Amino acid sequence: MNLAYRQAVEADREIIRSILTSQKLPIESIGTGITDFYLALDNNTVVGVAGFEYYGEDALLRSVAVPSQYQKKGIGFQFVDWMIALGKQKRLKSMVLLTETASNFFAKKGFSVVGRSSIKNEALKKSSQFCGGCCNSAACMKLDL
């Protein structure tokens, strides 16, 4: 698989909604301008979606999803590597995420489980994900860039 990546545009809204819905991930930020979505493509077919919400020098990594028929092919691993590189390119200091099911996956990418109270960025802590979008049982993970 020869993956390419790009920032999503308005015309991508429905495919993003479809993938997130199929993977039981929240869709409330699609089209709001809050989350910048990015796509992983294989021969112009969308095989992954992920998003960043920027809060100064920190970003909330959102909605990393690969459609079921493309899972177990390394797409998610490659895509997260690309998102980390993008974060570094944008000179972010850290990436934070909340997950109920993928702690082991993100740990393999260098993210560490941290207490929510250890997140010092007040704007990030007021994001929809921290304020109810993701239940309190979700693991909070952080990667320092």
C-alpha positions as CSV (number, residue, x, y, z in Angstrom):
1,M,0.0,0.0,0.0
2,N,1.4,3.4,-1.0
3,L,-0.3,5.9,1.3
4,A,-0.7,9.6,0.6
5,Y,-2.0,12.1,3.1
6,R,-3.8,15.4,2.9
7,Q,-5.9,17.8,4.8
8,A,-9.6,17.2,4.3
9,V,-11.8,19.7,2.5
10,E,-15.5,20.5,2.6
11,A,-16.2,17.8,-0.1
12,D,-14.8,15.2,2.3
13,R,-17.3,15.8,5.0
14,E,-19.6,12.8,4.2
15,I,-16.8,10.2,3.9
16,I,-15.4,11.5,7.3
17,R,-18.8,11.2,8.9
18,S,-19.3,7.7,7.4
19,I,-15.9,6.4,8.7
20,L,-16.3,7.9,12.1
21,T,-19.8,6.6,12.5
22,S,-18.8,3.1,11.4
23,Q,-16.1,3.1,14.0
24,K,-18.4,4.5,16.7
25,L,-16.4,7.7,17.1
26,P,-18.0,11.1,17.8
27,I,-19.0,13.2,14.8
28,E,-20.0,16.5,16.5
29,S,-17.0,18.5,15.3
30,I,-17.3,17.7,11.6
31,G,-17.8,20.9,9.7
32,T,-17.5,23.2,12.7
33,G,-14.0,24.4,12.1
34,I,-12.9,23.2,15.5
35,T,-11.2,20.0,14.2
36,D,-8.8,20.0,11.3
37,F,-9.3,16.6,9.7
38,Y,-6.7,14.7,7.6
39,L,-7.1,11.8,5.3
40,A,-5.0,8.8,4.5
41,L,-5.4,7.7,0.9
42,D,-4.5,4.7,-1.2
43,N,-5.0,5.3,-4.9
44,N,-7.4,8.2,-4.1
45,T,-9.5,5.9,-1.8
46,V,-9.9,7.2,1.7
47,V,-8.5,4.5,4.0
48,G,-8.1,6.6,7.2
49,V,-9.2,9.7,9.0
50,A,-7.7,11.6,11.9
51,G,-8.1,15.1,13.4
52,F,-6.3,17.7,15.3
53,E,-7.8,20.4,17.5
54,Y,-5.1,23.0,18.1
55,Y,-4.8,24.7,21.5
56,G,-1.7,26.9,21.2
57,E,1.3,24.7,21.3
58,D,-0.7,21.6,22.1
59,A,-3.1,19.6,20.0
60,L,-5.8,17.1,20.8
61,L,-5.5,14.1,18.5
62,R,-9.0,13.1,17.5
63,S,-10.9,10.4,15.7
64,V,-8.1,8.3,14.4
65,A,-10.1,5.7,12.4
66,V,-9.5,3.2,9.6
67,P,-12.6,1.6,7.9
68,S,-13.0,-2.1,8.9
69,Q,-12.0,-3.4,5.5
70,Y,-8.6,-1.7,5.6
71,Q,-7.8,-2.6,9.2
72,K,-4.8,-4.9,10.1
73,K,-2.8,-3.5,7.2
74,G,-0.6,-1.0,9.1
75,I,-2.5,2.0,7.9
76,G,-3.3,3.3,11.4
77,F,0.3,3.0,12.4
78,Q,1.6,4.8,9.4
79,F,-1.1,7.5,9.7
80,V,-0.3,8.2,13.3
81,D,3.4,8.4,12.4
82,W,2.4,11.0,9.8
83,M,0.3,12.9,12.3
84,I,3.2,13.0,14.8
85,A,5.5,14.3,12.0
86,L,2.8,16.9,11.1
87,G,2.7,17.9,14.8
88,K,6.4,18.4,14.9
89,Q,6.3,20.4,11.6
90,K,3.7,22.6,13.2
91,R,6.0,23.0,16.2
92,L,3.6,21.6,18.7
93,K,4.9,20.8,22.1
94,S,2.6,17.9,22.8
95,M,-0.2,15.8,21.5
96,V,-3.0,14.6,23.8
97,L,-5.8,12.1,23.2
98,L,-8.6,10.3,25.0
99,T,-9.3,6.7,24.2
100,E,-11.5,4.0,25.5
101,T,-10.2,1.2,23.3
102,A,-6.8,2.0,21.8
103,S,-4.4,2.6,24.7
104,N,-2.1,-0.2,23.6
105,F,-2.0,1.0,20.0
106,F,-1.0,4.5,21.1
107,A,1.5,3.3,23.7
108,K,3.3,1.6,20.8
109,K,3.6,5.1,19.2
110,G,5.1,6.6,22.4
111,F,2.0,8.0,24.1
112,S,1.9,7.6,27.8
113,V,-1.2,7.4,30.0
114,V,-1.4,10.5,32.2
115,G,-3.9,11.8,34.7
116,R,-6.3,14.4,33.2
117,S,-5.3,16.8,35.9
118,S,-1.7,16.7,34.6
119,I,-2.8,18.5,31.4
120,K,-1.9,22.1,32.0
121,N,-3.4,23.6,28.9
122,E,-6.7,25.1,30.2
123,A,-8.2,25.6,26.7
124,L,-7.6,22.0,25.8
125,K,-9.2,20.9,29.1
126,K,-12.3,22.9,28.1
127,S,-12.6,21.1,24.7
128,S,-15.7,19.1,24.0
129,Q,-13.8,15.9,24.4
130,F,-12.6,16.7,27.9
131,C,-16.0,18.2,28.9
132,G,-18.2,15.2,28.0
133,G,-17.5,14.1,24.5
134,C,-15.4,11.3,25.9
135,C,-16.5,9.6,29.1
136,N,-14.5,9.9,32.2
137,S,-13.4,6.3,31.9
138,A,-11.4,7.0,28.8
139,A,-7.6,6.9,29.2
140,C,-5.9,10.3,28.8
141,M,-2.6,9.9,26.9
142,K,0.1,12.4,26.0
143,L,3.1,12.5,23.7
144,D,5.7,15.2,24.2
145,L,7.2,16.4,20.9
